[in-house]
Amino acid sequence: MTVISLSVSQITNQVLAISAMRHVLSAARPPLLHADHTAAIALMIRSAFAQVCIALCPAATDCNIEQDDTEILSITLQLPPAVNAIALRLLMEHAITAHVLAQAYAGADLDMAERFTRQYRNAADSLHSLAASHPGFTPPVRPAWY
């Protein structure tokens, strides 16, 4: 079993950094997300984490999404031996960041929202493929009283 933990504040910082870079470097000057938006971004991160957990369903045995006030989001996975947990964590962070940015820009910059949506879908597809990559791999199903 592998437990992958993600920091809400670290992902929030990634979202803010990408937003700032897009704002500064893009000729179109998309709207800037900033520190005043962190509470909303944290809620969006939890929602995106739930989507990532669904993408990883073939390998997920537990997922911590119940508490709104927790800083750490975690998922327990039964992974094939060839899957690198660090690479998987980074891909999960990328997927969550892209999902949050796609949702944030959906009403403000349609082109940017579509770009981030494609990034999210590609990452989610990769996560799902990794989770189901081992031939005949299925996580054990145990009754609650086990």
N, C-alpha and C positions, 0 to 999 in steps of 0.2 A: 504494500500500500504506500502511496505517495501523497503527502499533504502539500498542497500549493497554497501559499498565503499571499494576499495582495493588500497593499496599503492604500486606503482611500485617499489619504493626503498626497501620497506619491503620484497616484494617477491624476488627482486634481492638478498637481503641479505640471504634469505632462500636458493636460488639456489647456491650461493657461499659457504654457510656453508655446505650444503650437499655434494657439490663437494669436498670441503676440507676434510671432514670426510671420504668420499670414498677413496680419494687419500691417506690419512694417514693410514687408517685401512685395506685397501684391499691389499692382497698379489700381485695382478696384477698391482697395482699402475696406475689406470686410469688417463687420462690427467686431469690437474687441471684447473678449471675456476678461474679467478682472476679479480681484479678491472679493469684491462685494457679491459675487455670484457663487462663492464656494459652497454655501448650503444647498443651493439648487443643483450644483454640479455633483455634490455628494449623493443626492437622491438619484440623479441620473446614472451615476456610477453603479449604485446598487441594482437599478433596473437592468443596466447593461450586463452586470455580473450574472444576473438571473438568466439572461439570454445565452451567455457563454456557458453556464452550467447546463442548459438544455442542449447546446451543441455537443457538450462532452458526455451526455447521458450514457452512451454505450460503456463508458469506463467509470462513471461517477458512482461512488458508494455513499457519499455524504456531502452536503453543501450547506454552508453557514450563511443564510440570507435573512434570517428572522429578525435580527436586532437592528434597529435603525441607528443606534448610537455607537455601534462598534467601529473601530478604526481599521480592523483587519477583517478581510473577507477571505474565507478559506473553502477549499474543496478537497475532498479525499478521492483519489483515483486509483484504480487498479490498472496500471499501464503495462503495455508490452515492454520487454527489456530494452528494446532499441530506442525507445522514446526518451529523449533528454529532458528532464524535469525543468531545468533552467530555461531552455529554449521554449518549452511549453508555457512557462510562466510569462516570458517576454511576449509571446504571441497572444496570450490572454490579455495582457496589459494593452497591447496594440489594438486588439479587437474592441476592448472596452472604451479606450480613448476615441477610436474612430466612431463608435456608436454614439457616444456622448456628443462629439462634435457634429455628427450628422443630425442629431436631434436638435442641438442648439441652433444650428444654422438653417434648419428647415424653413423657418418663416422669414429669414432675413437675407439669405443668399442661396438660392436654389442650386446654382452650379456647384458651389462648395459643398452643400449638403449631399448632392448626388455623388460627388467624389468620395466623401467620407463614408457614404452608404456602401459604395463599391468596395472600399478598403475593408469595412466591417464584414461584408458578405464573404470576401475572399479569405479573411482571417477565420471567420466562423466555419467556413467550409474546410479549411485546413485543420482546425481544431477537431471537427467531427471526423475527418479522415484519420487523423492521428489516433483518436480515441478508439476507432474501430479497425485499426490497421493490422492487428494480429489475427491471422486466420483462425476462425473458430473461437475467438476471444469473446467471452461474456463474463461480466462480473458475477460473483455468487449472489444468489438471492437467499436471504435468511429471514425466517419469521421474526417478528418483533421480540418474541420471548427468548430467542437464541442467546 
